[in-house]
Amino acid sequence: MIIGMTGFGQAETRADGERFVVTLKTVNHRYFDTSFHLPLALDHLEGMLRGIVQQRIRRGRVTINVSHVNEAADEVILNEELVEKYVKALKRVRRKTGLKEGIDLAALVTLPGVLRHRKPELKMTVRARVAKAAFKEALDRVLAMRRREGAALDKDLRKRIGIIGRHMGVAKRRVEKVRNEMKKKLPPENLESVLRSTDVTEEITRIDFHLKGFLKHLRGSGTKGKVLDFIGQELQREINTLGAKVQDKFVAHEVVLIKDEIEKIREQVQNVE
């Protein structure tokens, strides 16, 4: 089974008020390539995440976006040491001035630095574990989509190889008929050179070989986009040669139809991992 190179996956995890959203997108590319967009709090995870992706995706451009939001309720922090300093200072002022007013707590907490707010934060190890869980879930979804695309591509490519095979059957029969007519019409002194210059036995044999090889690689495992593209190039080269050698309108018609299918195959294999 073949694997496609187009996929999308998104997943979200939460822990103690912190939310992580991971989005992965993959598109076709000649090689393996990654682009990371991580928040500063998770920037150190890039190497580890790239390794996880590379173990499961061999070819294609992968874009990874990770957003991190801390939605935990703020904690209120009282600076007790500063409060004590304020109280001591106010008492000194009261003694010097003879003021009778007491120290008002409500007023005290409004003084600069007495109260501050902060959000509780996960430990780095916990944060990494939670973010990694979302990442793996998003990656699983990407791979599932790439497998579905691969199944659709596999079906389409097999159909087109079958169409080429049928057109080749028609072309072979016509080539044989043309050669038999030449043998009847041409004088002996010209026959050998004409038959030799129009002989497409090698091209037909190689086309048949490449069609079988294409189907064999579809059944195989591992990455196969590059080898399928190579076979497509070879099919195109051989059918061009066949069309150039056999100057017959019926064969030319079949060649045009075959070349159209080969072109579609070559377009499709650009999406195969």
C-alpha positions, 0 to 999 in steps of 0.5 A, a space after each residue: 500500500 502506498 502513502 500520500 503526502 497530504 495530511 492535517 491533524 490537530 489535537 489539544 491537551 490540558 493540565 492544571 489550567 494550561 492548554 496546548 494545541 498542536 497542529 500538523 500539516 504535511 504537503 508533498 516535497 521531494 525530501 523530508 523537511 520540517 518547519 516548527 513554530 513553537 512558543 518560547 516555553 517549548 522551544 527546547 522540544 524542537 529536536 525531540 519532536 522532529 525525531 518523532 516525526 522523522 520516525 513516522 514520516 519519510 518524505 514531505 514538508 511538515 509544518 508544526 504549530 504549537 500554541 500554549 495558553 496558561 488559563 489557570 486562575 491567578 494566585 495572589 502573593 503577599 510580600 510580607 517582608 515589604 509589609 513589615 517594612 511599611 509598618 515599621 516606617 509608618 510607626 516611626 512617622 507616627 511617633 515623630 508626628 504624634 499622630 493617633 491614627 492606627 495603621 489601616 490594613 486596607 490602605 496598606 495593601 494598596 501600597 506599591 509591591 505589597 500584593 502581586 498576581 502570578 499564574 501557577 505554572 507546570 514544571 518543565 518536565 510535566 509541560 513537555 509530557 503534556 505537549 508531547 501527548 498532544 503532538 503524538 495525537 495530532 501526528 496520528 491523525 496526519 498519518 491516518 489522512 495520509 493513508 486514506 490519500 494513499 489508498 485513493 492514489 493506489 486505486 487511481 494509479 492501478 486503473 491508469 496502468 490498466 488503461 495503458 495496458 489495454 491501449 498497448 494491446 491495441 497498439 501491439 496488434 496494429 504494429 504487427 499488422 503494419 509490419 505484415 503489410 510492409 512485408 507484402 508491399 515493399 521490395 526485398 531490397 528495401 524491406 530489411 532496412 525499413 523493418 529494422 528502423 521501425 522495429 519497436 520490439 525493445 520498446 514494447 518489451 520495456 513498456 511491459 516490464 515497466 508496467 509490471 514493475 510499477 504494480 510490483 512497487 505499489 504492492 511493496 512497503 516503504 517509501 516509493 514515490 521516487 521510484 514510481 516517478 522514475 518508472 513514469 519517466 521511463 514509460 514516457 521515454 519508451 512510448 515517445 520512441 515507439 510513436 516516433 518509429 511507427 508512422 501509422 495514424 492508428 498507432 499514433 492515436 493509441 500513443 497519444 492516449 497512453 502519453 495522456 495516462 502517463 502524464 496523469 500518473 506522473 502528476 499523481 506520484 508527486 503526492 506519493 511518499 
